[in-house]
Amino acid sequence: MVNANKTNLIIQGQGYESTIISWNDTSSSTGGTAYSASVTVFAPGFVAYNITFEVPLDN
């Protein structure tokens, strides 16, 4: 989680095919959609480059 006080944060990966953030929680397994995120960003000015945020297909 990136809190709101972390303004103008940039996360840069090594490439969208090689830097992948993936999580396998579901709303059913965590007690709701709000608790199943792999990444949550509340910060203004957040930018991500060369990175994939993946939703596994088996969910």
Secondary structure by P-SEA (a helix, b strand, c coil): cccccccbbbbbccccccbbbbbcccccccccccccccccccccccccccccccccccc
